[in-house]
Amino acid sequence: MQHPRGAESEERGFTPEQAADLELRSVAEILSVAVERDVLESDSRLKVGGVCRDFALLAVSRFRECGTPARLRVGFADYLVQDHWEDHWLCEWHDGERWKRLDVEFAAIGGVSFDPLDVPRERFLTASEAWFRVKDEPEIASRFGVSSLGLGGGWFVVGSLLREIAALRKLELKPWDYWGLSKDLSPVSTELSHQARTMLDHLASRLETATVDGEDEPEAIADWPLPEQVVSFPHGQPMAVRLRNS
């Protein structure tokens, strides 16, 4: 797999085929393309295109295949871009005693000062932690998002909150999928009603308990409705996507 903004892409480029790969949603789809291209034997330009969500999802799938509980966590890392909490997705896996967070990309390439198999909690904030951080310090909201695209702010954190609740319930969305409250927000339309903020506080509190719940789907969010359709921006323009597993 190759990231569109990774070192390989800077050296070799990111092909139109790889850009189209960003719309692949399931592990089965990703592996099907990888087999079709024979990526283990072919030129690395033919690697499947994917972002951190896809790298993490493959790791989650592998852990589950081995019988190890694993899930996606949606949040923000401080080790990707200086002075910025960059949108990032990790694989969280249970070692029999506690949940650990794996950054599979840095486990492969190195370059960080910590163990990427157990990312320190202070280096990666989950979406719920980011929501409360921004609530307490609204002046830092712009530091949360995707710096290379100039996207960031409280509205972005709201989208991450909803994507994380879906991921913890094993509906692994794409980073550019929006639903519920988040689909009505944008960089130029970020105002939330008091009722909406109260609801998001409640949701974020529920998500925080997910880090200490058991190995299965967290009961704290099991009753939260999941979307049947999302508004997605795979290439910058909105498109409605009906979800197969809804």
C-alpha positions in Angstrom: 0.0 0.0 0.0 1.2 3.5 -0.8 0.1 6.8 0.8 -0.6 9.7 -1.6 1.6 12.0 0.6 4.2 9.5 1.6 7.9 9.3 0.7 7.3 6.8 -2.1 4.7 9.1 -3.7 7.2 12.1 -3.6 9.8 9.9 -5.3 7.7 8.0 -7.8 4.4 9.8 -8.0 0.9 8.7 -7.2 -0.9 7.3 -10.3 -4.5 7.9 -11.3 -5.1 4.2 -10.6 -3.9 4.7 -7.0 -6.0 7.8 -6.6 -9.0 5.7 -7.6 -8.0 3.1 -5.0 -8.9 5.7 -2.3 -12.5 4.8 -2.8 -11.9 1.2 -1.8 -13.8 0.6 1.5 -13.3 -3.0 2.6 -10.3 -5.2 3.2 -11.7 -7.6 0.7 -11.7 -4.9 -2.0 -8.2 -3.8 -1.1 -6.8 -7.3 -1.2 -8.6 -8.1 -4.4 -6.8 -5.1 -6.1 -3.5 -6.1 -4.6 -3.8 -9.7 -5.9 -4.9 -8.4 -9.3 -1.8 -6.2 -9.6 0.4 -8.9 -8.0 1.9 -6.1 -5.8 4.3 -8.4 -4.0 6.1 -9.1 -7.3 5.6 -6.0 -9.3 6.9 -2.5 -9.4 6.0 -0.5 -6.3 4.2 2.1 -8.5 1.4 -0.5 -8.6 0.9 -0.6 -4.9 -2.7 -0.1 -3.7 -3.3 3.6 -2.9 -4.5 4.2 0.6 -4.4 6.5 3.6 -3.8 5.9 7.3 -7.3 4.6 7.7 -6.6 1.8 5.1 -3.2 0.9 6.6 -4.8 0.6 10.1 -7.8 -1.3 8.7 -5.5 -4.0 7.2 -3.8 -4.3 10.6 -7.1 -4.6 12.4 -8.2 -7.3 10.0 -5.0 -9.3 10.5 -5.3 -9.1 14.3 -8.9 -10.3 14.1 -7.9 -13.1 11.7 -5.5 -14.3 14.5 -8.2 -14.1 17.1 -6.8 -10.9 18.7 -9.4 -8.2 19.4 -8.7 -5.1 17.4 -10.5 -1.9 16.2 -9.9 1.4 14.4 -9.4 4.5 16.5 -10.0 7.9 14.9 -8.2 10.9 16.2 -5.2 13.2 15.9 -1.4 12.7 16.2 1.1 15.3 17.1 4.1 13.6 15.5 3.2 14.0 11.8 3.3 17.8 11.4 5.1 20.1 13.8 2.7 22.2 16.0 -0.3 20.5 14.5 -2.7 17.7 15.6 -3.0 15.9 12.3 -6.0 13.8 11.4 -4.8 10.2 11.9 -6.2 6.7 12.3 -4.6 3.9 14.3 -5.1 0.2 14.9 -6.0 -0.4 18.6 -5.4 -4.0 19.7 -5.9 -5.9 22.9 -2.9 -7.8 24.3 -5.0 -9.7 26.9 -4.6 -7.0 29.6 -5.1 -3.7 27.9 -5.7 -1.9 24.6 -2.6 -0.7 22.8 -2.4 1.6 19.8 -0.4 0.5 16.7 0.8 3.0 14.1 1.4 0.5 11.3 2.9 3.0 9.0 5.7 4.1 11.4 6.1 0.5 12.6 7.2 -0.2 9.0 9.4 2.9 8.4 10.5 4.0 11.8 11.3 7.6 12.4 9.6 8.1 15.8 11.0 8.2 19.3 8.4 5.8 20.8 7.3 2.2 20.2 4.8 2.4 17.3 3.3 -0.8 18.6 2.1 1.1 21.7 1.7 4.7 20.8 1.7 6.9 24.0 -1.7 8.3 24.8 -0.3 11.9 24.9 1.0 11.6 21.3 -2.4 10.5 19.9 -5.7 12.1 21.0 -8.9 10.2 20.2 -11.7 12.2 18.6 -13.4 12.4 22.0 -10.3 13.7 23.7 -9.8 16.2 20.9 -13.4 17.4 21.3 -12.9 18.2 25.0 -9.4 19.7 24.3 -10.9 22.1 21.8 -13.9 22.8 24.0 -11.5 23.9 26.8 -9.1 25.8 24.5 -11.1 27.0 21.4 -8.2 29.1 20.2 -6.3 25.9 19.2 -9.1 24.4 17.2 -7.5 25.3 13.9 -4.5 23.0 14.8 -6.8 19.9 14.4 -7.3 18.7 10.9 -5.4 18.0 7.7 -2.7 20.7 7.4 -1.7 19.9 3.8 -5.2 20.6 2.7 -5.8 23.6 4.9 -8.6 21.9 6.7 -9.1 22.2 10.4 -11.2 23.5 13.3 -14.0 22.4 15.6 -16.2 21.3 12.6 -13.5 18.8 11.6 -13.3 17.4 15.1 -17.1 16.9 15.0 -16.7 14.8 11.9 -14.0 12.7 13.5 -16.3 12.1 16.6 -19.0 10.6 14.4 -16.5 8.6 12.3 -15.0 7.2 15.5 -18.3 6.0 16.9 -18.9 4.2 13.7 -15.5 2.6 13.7 -15.9 1.4 17.3 -19.1 -0.2 16.2 -17.2 -1.9 13.3 -18.5 0.4 10.6 -15.2 1.6 9.3 -15.9 4.8 7.3 -13.5 6.8 5.2 -11.8 9.9 6.6 -13.8 12.1 4.2 -17.2 10.6 5.1 -19.8 12.9 6.9 -23.1 12.0 8.4 -25.5 13.3 11.1 -24.5 16.7 12.4 -21.1 16.7 10.6 -22.6 16.7 7.1 -24.1 20.2 7.7 -20.8 21.7 8.8 -17.9 23.1 6.8 -15.0 25.5 7.2 -17.3 28.4 6.4 -20.4 27.1 8.3 -19.3 25.9 11.8 -21.9 27.2 14.2 -23.4 24.6 16.5 -26.6 25.0 18.5 -26.5 24.6 22.3 -28.5 21.4 21.8 -26.0 20.1 19.3 -23.0 20.9 21.6 -24.8 19.1 24.5 -25.3 16.1 22.4 -21.7 16.1 21.3 -20.5 16.4 24.9 -22.6 13.4 25.7 -21.3 11.4 22.7 -17.7 12.3 23.5 -18.2 11.2 27.1 -19.5 7.9 25.9 -16.5 7.5 23.6 -14.1 8.1 26.4 -15.4 5.0 28.3 -14.7 2.9 25.2 -11.0 2.8 26.1 -11.7 0.8 29.3 -14.6 -1.4 28.0 -14.1 -5.0 27.3 -12.8 -6.6 24.1 -16.1 -6.5 22.1 -18.1 -3.6 20.7 -18.3 -1.0 23.5 -21.7 -1.2 25.3 -21.5 2.6 26.0 -22.2 3.3 22.3 -24.1 0.2 21.2 -27.4 2.1 21.0 -26.1 4.9 18.9 -27.7 4.8 15.4 -25.3 4.3 12.5 -25.8 5.9 9.0 -27.2 4.1 6.0 -25.8 6.8 3.8 -22.9 9.3 4.0 -21.8 12.4 2.2 -18.3 11.6 0.9 -15.5 13.7 -0.5 -13.1 11.2 -2.1 -11.8 13.7 -4.6 -12.9 17.0 -3.2 -16.5 17.0 -4.5 -19.5 15.7 -2.5 -21.1 12.5 -3.4 -23.8 10.4 -1.7 -22.6 6.9 -0.8 -25.1 4.2 0.4 -23.3 1.8 2.7 -23.5 -1.9 1.9 -23.4 -3.1 5.4 -26.1 -0.8 6.7 
